[in-house]
């Protein structure tokens, strides 16, 4: 017979999330996935010919798959951060995958004391 290494500890910090906290974690993961997918789509379909925040464009229809808002957001991201905007997207994607791994393992989201 085998036991978990944490069998004898009745520690609330190691308890699996349940109820509202589990639901909130799932909703945050779904919304985060949707936002990340949208941002990836915006940046991958960016075109300098689109009318956006820092340019008036070429007068042609907008080619960004996110529409006018997508063209504006992608242009603002590239204008403010340059190609480094991809580092922010990669970091956000990494944080999302860490959250997904915690959810799949059934771990509680760590709460930091101020």
Backbone as JSON Lines, residues from 0, in Angstrom:
{"i":0,"aa":"X","n":[0.85,-1.18,0.0],"ca":[0.0,0.0,0.0],"c":[0.89,1.23,0.0]}
{"i":1,"aa":"X","n":[0.57,2.17,-0.84],"ca":[1.37,3.39,-0.93],"c":[0.52,4.59,-0.53]}
{"i":2,"aa":"X","n":[1.19,5.59,0.0],"ca":[0.52,6.81,0.42],"c":[1.18,8.01,-0.25]}
{"i":3,"aa":"X","n":[0.42,9.03,-0.44],"ca":[0.96,10.27,-0.95],"c":[1.92,10.86,0.08]}
{"i":4,"aa":"X","n":[2.9,11.59,-0.38],"ca":[3.85,12.19,0.55],"c":[3.2,13.23,1.44]}
{"i":5,"aa":"X","n":[2.04,13.73,1.03],"ca":[1.37,14.78,1.8],"c":[0.15,14.24,2.53]}
{"i":6,"aa":"X","n":[0.08,12.94,2.77],"ca":[-1.1,12.33,3.38],"c":[-1.33,12.81,4.8]}
{"i":7,"aa":"X","n":[-0.27,12.93,5.56],"ca":[-0.42,13.27,6.97],"c":[-0.55,14.76,7.23]}
{"i":8,"aa":"X","n":[-0.36,15.57,6.25],"ca":[-0.47,17.01,6.42],"c":[-1.88,17.46,6.09]}
{"i":9,"aa":"X","n":[-2.51,18.1,7.03],"ca":[-3.84,18.66,6.8],"c":[-3.66,20.15,6.56]}
{"i":10,"aa":"X","n":[-3.02,20.47,5.46],"ca":[-2.65,21.84,5.17],"c":[-3.61,22.4,4.12]}
{"i":11,"aa":"X","n":[-4.22,23.54,4.39],"ca":[-5.16,24.15,3.45],"c":[-4.45,24.65,2.19]}
{"i":12,"aa":"X","n":[-3.17,24.92,2.28],"ca":[-2.43,25.42,1.12],"c":[-2.28,24.36,0.04]}
{"i":13,"aa":"X","n":[-2.39,23.09,0.43],"ca":[-2.25,22.0,-0.54],"c":[-3.59,21.44,-0.99]}
{"i":14,"aa":"X","n":[-4.67,22.03,-0.54],"ca":[-5.98,21.54,-0.92],"c":[-6.31,21.95,-2.35]}
{"i":15,"aa":"X","n":[-6.98,21.08,-3.06],"ca":[-7.38,21.4,-4.43],"c":[-8.49,22.45,-4.39]}
{"i":16,"aa":"X","n":[-8.5,23.36,-5.35],"ca":[-9.54,24.39,-5.37],"c":[-10.9,23.76,-5.67]}
{"i":17,"aa":"X","n":[-11.91,24.34,-5.1],"ca":[-13.26,23.84,-5.36],"c":[-14.23,25.02,-5.36]}
{"i":18,"aa":"X","n":[-15.39,24.78,-5.9],"ca":[-16.43,25.79,-5.89],"c":[-16.1,26.98,-6.76]}
{"i":19,"aa":"X","n":[-16.28,28.15,-6.17],"ca":[-16.13,29.39,-6.93],"c":[-14.71,29.62,-7.41]}
{"i":20,"aa":"X","n":[-13.71,29.27,-6.6],"ca":[-12.33,29.51,-7.03],"c":[-11.98,28.66,-8.25]}
{"i":21,"aa":"X","n":[-12.46,27.43,-8.31],"ca":[-12.22,26.58,-9.49],"c":[-12.93,27.16,-10.71]}
{"i":22,"aa":"X","n":[-14.17,27.62,-10.52],"ca":[-14.93,28.22,-11.61],"c":[-14.24,29.49,-12.12]}
{"i":23,"aa":"X","n":[-13.77,30.34,-11.2],"ca":[-13.09,31.57,-11.59],"c":[-11.8,31.26,-12.35]}
{"i":24,"aa":"X","n":[-11.1,30.23,-11.93],"ca":[-9.87,29.83,-12.61],"c":[-10.18,29.35,-14.03]}
{"i":25,"aa":"X","n":[-11.24,28.6,-14.21],"ca":[-11.63,28.12,-15.53],"c":[-12.05,29.27,-16.45]}
{"i":26,"aa":"X","n":[-12.82,30.21,-15.91],"ca":[-13.25,31.36,-16.71],"c":[-12.05,32.21,-17.11]}
{"i":27,"aa":"X","n":[-11.12,32.42,-16.19],"ca":[-9.92,33.19,-16.49],"c":[-9.09,32.51,-17.58]}
{"i":28,"aa":"X","n":[-9.0,31.19,-17.53],"ca":[-8.26,30.47,-18.57],"c":[-8.94,30.6,-19.92]}
{"i":29,"aa":"X","n":[-10.25,30.5,-19.97],"ca":[-10.96,30.63,-21.24],"c":[-10.85,32.04,-21.82]}
{"i":30,"aa":"X","n":[-11.04,33.05,-20.97],"ca":[-10.91,34.43,-21.44],"c":[-9.47,34.74,-21.85]}
{"i":31,"aa":"X","n":[-8.52,34.24,-21.08],"ca":[-7.12,34.44,-21.42],"c":[-6.75,33.81,-22.75]}
{"i":32,"aa":"X","n":[-7.28,32.61,-23.01],"ca":[-7.01,31.93,-24.28],"c":[-7.61,32.73,-25.44]}
{"i":33,"aa":"X","n":[-8.81,33.25,-25.25],"ca":[-9.45,34.03,-26.31],"c":[-8.67,35.31,-26.6]}
{"i":34,"aa":"X","n":[-8.25,36.0,-25.56],"ca":[-7.49,37.24,-25.74],"c":[-6.14,36.96,-26.38]}
{"i":35,"aa":"X","n":[-5.46,35.92,-25.92],"ca":[-4.16,35.58,-26.52],"c":[-4.29,35.19,-27.99]}
{"i":36,"aa":"X","n":[-5.3,34.41,-28.31],"ca":[-5.51,34.04,-29.7],"c":[-5.78,35.27,-30.56]}
{"i":37,"aa":"X","n":[-6.58,36.2,-30.04],"ca":[-6.88,37.44,-30.75],"c":[-5.62,38.27,-30.97]}
{"i":38,"aa":"X","n":[-4.79,38.39,-29.95],"ca":[-3.56,39.18,-30.06],"c":[-2.59,38.53,-31.05]}
{"i":39,"aa":"X","n":[-2.45,37.22,-30.99],"ca":[-1.61,36.52,-31.96],"c":[-2.11,36.79,-33.37]}
{"i":40,"aa":"X","n":[-3.41,36.71,-33.55],"ca":[-4.01,36.94,-34.86],"c":[-3.76,38.37,-35.34]}
{"i":41,"aa":"X","n":[-3.9,39.33,-34.44],"ca":[-3.66,40.74,-34.8],"c":[-2.23,40.98,-35.25]}
{"i":42,"aa":"X","n":[-1.29,40.46,-34.49],"ca":[0.11,40.73,-34.79],"c":[0.59,39.97,-36.02]}
{"i":43,"aa":"X","n":[0.08,38.76,-36.22],"ca":[0.49,38.0,-37.4],"c":[-0.07,38.57,-38.69]}
{"i":44,"aa":"X","n":[-1.23,39.22,-38.63],"ca":[-1.84,39.77,-39.84],"c":[-1.64,41.28,-39.94]}
{"i":45,"aa":"X","n":[-0.69,41.81,-39.2],"ca":[-0.4,43.25,-39.25],"c":[0.08,43.65,-40.64]}
{"i":46,"aa":"X","n":[-0.41,44.77,-41.11],"ca":[0.03,45.31,-42.4],"c":[0.25,46.82,-42.24]}
{"i":47,"aa":"X","n":[1.4,47.33,-42.62],"ca":[1.63,48.77,-42.52],"c":[0.73,49.57,-43.46]}
{"i":48,"aa":"X","n":[0.1,48.91,-44.41],"ca":[-0.79,49.6,-45.34],"c":[-2.18,49.85,-44.74]}
{"i":49,"aa":"X","n":[-2.47,49.27,-43.58],"ca":[-3.77,49.49,-42.94],"c":[-3.82,50.86,-42.28]}
{"i":50,"aa":"X","n":[-4.98,51.49,-42.35],"ca":[-5.18,52.74,-41.62],"c":[-5.27,52.41,-40.14]}
{"i":51,"aa":"X","n":[-4.38,53.02,-39.36],"ca":[-4.34,52.7,-37.94],"c":[-3.9,53.93,-37.14]}
{"i":52,"aa":"X","n":[-3.38,53.71,-35.95],"ca":[-3.07,54.78,-35.03],"c":[-1.94,55.67,-35.53]}
{"i":53,"aa":"X","n":[-0.86,55.1,-36.03],"ca":[0.29,55.9,-36.41],"c":[0.41,56.12,-37.92]}
{"i":54,"aa":"X","n":[-0.54,55.65,-38.68],"ca":[-0.47,55.8,-40.13],"c":[-1.87,55.97,-40.7]}
{"i":55,"aa":"X","n":[-1.94,56.67,-41.81],"ca":[-3.24,56.85,-42.45],"c":[-3.53,55.73,-43.44]}
{"i":56,"aa":"X","n":[-2.56,54.86,-43.69],"ca":[-2.75,53.73,-44.57],"c":[-2.69,54.11,-46.03]}
{"i":57,"aa":"X","n":[-3.02,53.13,-46.86],"ca":[-2.95,53.35,-48.3],"c":[-4.32,53.58,-48.92]}
{"i":58,"aa":"X","n":[-5.35,53.55,-48.15],"ca":[-6.7,53.71,-48.67],"c":[-7.34,52.4,-49.09]}
{"i":59,"aa":"X","n":[-6.58,51.33,-49.08],"ca":[-7.1,50.0,-49.43],"c":[-7.9,49.45,-48.24]}
{"i":60,"aa":"X","n":[-8.71,48.46,-48.48],"ca":[-9.43,47.84,-47.36],"c":[-8.46,47.28,-46.32]}
{"i":61,"aa":"X","n":[-8.91,47.24,-45.09],"ca":[-8.06,46.75,-43.99],"c":[-7.83,45.25,-44.16]}
{"i":62,"aa":"X","n":[-6.57,44.85,-44.06],"ca":[-6.2,43.45,-44.24],"c":[-6.07,42.69,-42.93]}
{"i":63,"aa":"X","n":[-6.03,43.4,-41.82],"ca":[-5.88,42.75,-40.53],"c":[-7.13,41.95,-40.22]}
{"i":64,"aa":"X","n":[-6.95,40.7,-39.8],"ca":[-8.09,39.83,-39.52],"c":[-8.88,40.27,-38.3]}
{"i":65,"aa":"X","n":[-8.34,41.17,-37.52],"ca":[-9.05,41.71,-36.37],"c":[-9.87,42.94,-36.71]}
{"i":66,"aa":"X","n":[-9.9,43.29,-37.98],"ca":[-10.67,44.45,-38.41],"c":[-9.97,45.75,-38.08]}
{"i":67,"aa":"X","n":[-10.76,46.82,-38.0],"ca":[-10.19,48.14,-37.71],"c":[-9.57,48.18,-36.32]}
{"i":68,"aa":"X","n":[-10.26,47.6,-35.34],"ca":[-9.71,47.57,-33.98],"c":[-8.41,46.78,-33.95]}
{"i":69,"aa":"X","n":[-8.37,45.67,-34.65],"ca":[-7.16,44.86,-34.71],"c":[-6.01,45.61,-35.34]}
{"i":70,"aa":"X","n":[-6.29,46.35,-36.41],"ca":[-5.23,47.14,-37.05],"c":[-4.71,48.2,-36.11]}
{"i":71,"aa":"X","n":[-5.61,48.84,-35.38],"ca":[-5.19,49.87,-34.43],"c":[-4.35,49.27,-33.3]}
{"i":72,"aa":"X","n":[-4.8,48.17,-32.73],"ca":[-4.08,47.57,-31.6],"c":[-2.71,47.04,-32.04]}
{"i":73,"aa":"X","n":[-2.65,46.38,-33.19],"ca":[-1.37,45.87,-33.68],"c":[-0.41,47.02,-33.98]}
{"i":74,"aa":"X","n":[-0.92,48.07,-34.6],"ca":[-0.08,49.21,-34.91],"c":[0.41,49.9,-33.64]}
{"i":75,"aa":"X","n":[-0.47,50.06,-32.67],"ca":[-0.06,50.67,-31.4],"c":[0.98,49.82,-30.69]}
{"i":76,"aa":"X","n":[0.81,48.5,-30.72],"ca":[1.8,47.61,-30.1],"c":[3.15,47.72,-30.76]}
{"i":77,"aa":"X","n":[3.17,47.7,-32.09],"ca":[4.44,47.83,-32.8],"c":[5.03,49.23,-32.64]}
{"i":78,"aa":"X","n":[4.19,50.26,-32.58],"ca":[4.68,51.63,-32.42],"c":[5.32,51.83,-31.05]}
{"i":79,"aa":"X","n":[4.65,51.32,-30.02],"ca":[5.13,51.53,-28.65],"c":[6.3,50.61,-28.28]}
{"i":80,"aa":"X","n":[6.25,49.35,-28.71],"ca":[7.27,48.39,-28.29],"c":[8.15,47.88,-29.42]}
{"i":81,"aa":"X","n":[7.8,48.19,-30.65],"ca":[8.56,47.66,-31.78],"c":[8.38,46.15,-31.86]}
{"i":82,"aa":"X","n":[9.4,45.48,-32.36],"ca":[9.33,44.02,-32.46],"c":[9.32,43.36,-31.09]}
{"i":83,"aa":"X","n":[9.66,44.1,-30.06],"ca":[9.63,43.55,-28.69],"c":[8.22,43.26,-28.21]}
{"i":84,"aa":"X","n":[7.22,43.69,-28.96],"ca":[5.84,43.36,-28.6],"c":[5.68,41.84,-28.56]}
{"i":85,"aa":"X","n":[6.48,41.13,-29.37],"ca":[6.41,39.67,-29.36],"c":[6.9,39.08,-28.05]}
{"i":86,"aa":"X","n":[7.85,39.75,-27.37],"ca":[8.29,39.26,-26.06],"c":[7.13,39.32,-25.06]}
{"i":87,"aa":"X","n":[6.35,40.38,-25.12],"ca":[5.2,40.49,-24.22],"c":[4.17,39.41,-24.52]}
{"i":88,"aa":"X","n":[3.96,39.12,-25.8],"ca":[3.01,38.08,-26.18],"c":[3.52,36.71,-25.74]}
{"i":89,"aa":"X","n":[4.81,36.45,-25.92],"ca":[5.38,35.18,-25.48],"c":[5.28,35.03,-23.96]}
{"i":90,"aa":"X","n":[5.55,36.1,-23.22],"ca":[5.46,36.05,-21.76],"c":[4.02,35.8,-21.31]}
{"i":91,"aa":"X","n":[3.06,36.45,-21.95],"ca":[1.66,36.22,-21.6],"c":[1.24,34.8,-21.95]}
{"i":92,"aa":"X","n":[1.72,34.29,-23.06],"ca":[1.41,32.91,-23.45],"c":[2.0,31.92,-22.45]}
{"i":93,"aa":"X","n":[3.22,32.19,-22.01],"ca":[3.86,31.32,-21.01],"c":[3.06,31.33,-19.7]}
{"i":94,"aa":"X","n":[2.64,32.51,-19.27],"ca":[1.86,32.61,-18.04],"c":[0.53,31.85,-18.18]}
{"i":95,"aa":"X","n":[-0.07,31.91,-19.37],"ca":[-1.32,31.19,-19.59],"c":[-1.09,29.68,-19.51]}
{"i":96,"aa":"X","n":[0.0,29.2,-20.11],"ca":[0.29,27.77,-20.07],"c":[0.61,27.3,-18.65]}
{"i":97,"aa":"X","n":[1.25,28.13,-17.86],"ca":[1.49,27.78,-16.45],"c":[0.16,27.67,-15.71]}
{"i":98,"aa":"X","n":[-0.75,28.61,-15.97],"ca":[-2.08,28.54,-15.35],"c":[-2.85,27.31,-15.8]}
{"i":99,"aa":"X","n":[-2.73,26.95,-17.06],"ca":[-3.39,25.75,-17.57],"c":[-2.83,24.5,-16.9]}
{"i":100,"aa":"X","n":[-1.51,24.44,-16.74],"ca":[-0.89,23.29,-16.08],"c":[-1.37,23.17,-14.64]}
{"i":101,"aa":"X","n":[-1.47,24.29,-13.95],"ca":[-1.99,24.25,-12.56],"c":[-3.42,23.78,-12.52]}
{"i":102,"aa":"X","n":[-4.23,24.22,-13.48],"ca":[-5.62,23.8,-13.52],"c":[-5.73,22.31,-13.8]}
{"i":103,"aa":"X","n":[-4.91,21.81,-14.72],"ca":[-4.95,20.38,-15.05],"c":[-4.49,19.52,-13.88]}
{"i":104,"aa":"X","n":[-3.56,20.02,-13.09],"ca":[-3.1,19.29,-11.92],"c":[-4.03,19.44,-10.73]}
{"i":105,"aa":"X","n":[-4.95,20.39,-10.8],"ca":[-5.86,20.62,-9.69],"c":[-5.24,21.4,-8.56]}
{"i":106,"aa":"X","n":[-4.21,22.17,-8.86],"ca":[-3.55,22.96,-7.82],"c":[-4.29,24.26,-7.58]}
{"i":107,"aa":"X","n":[-4.17,24.75,-6.38],"ca":[-4.75,26.05,-6.04],"c":[-3.85,27.14,-6.59]}
{"i":108,"aa":"X","n":[-4.46,28.25,-6.95],"ca":[-3.69,29.4,-7.41],"c":[-3.05,30.03,-6.19]}
{"i":109,"aa":"X","n":[-1.71,30.23,-6.2],"ca":[-1.06,30.79,-5.02],"c":[-1.52,32.23,-4.75]}
{"i":110,"aa":"X","n":[-1.74,32.51,-3.49],"ca":[-2.14,33.85,-3.07],"c":[-0.97,34.47,-2.34]}
{"i":111,"aa":"X","n":[-0.55,35.64,-2.81],"ca":[0.59,36.31,-2.19],"c":[0.11,37.32,-1.17]}
{"i":112,"aa":"X","n":[0.74,37.3,-0.04],"ca":[0.42,38.26,1.02],"c":[1.1,39.58,0.7]}
{"i":113,"aa":"X","n":[0.41,40.67,0.96],"ca":[0.97,41.98,0.65],"c":[1.94,42.45,1.71]}
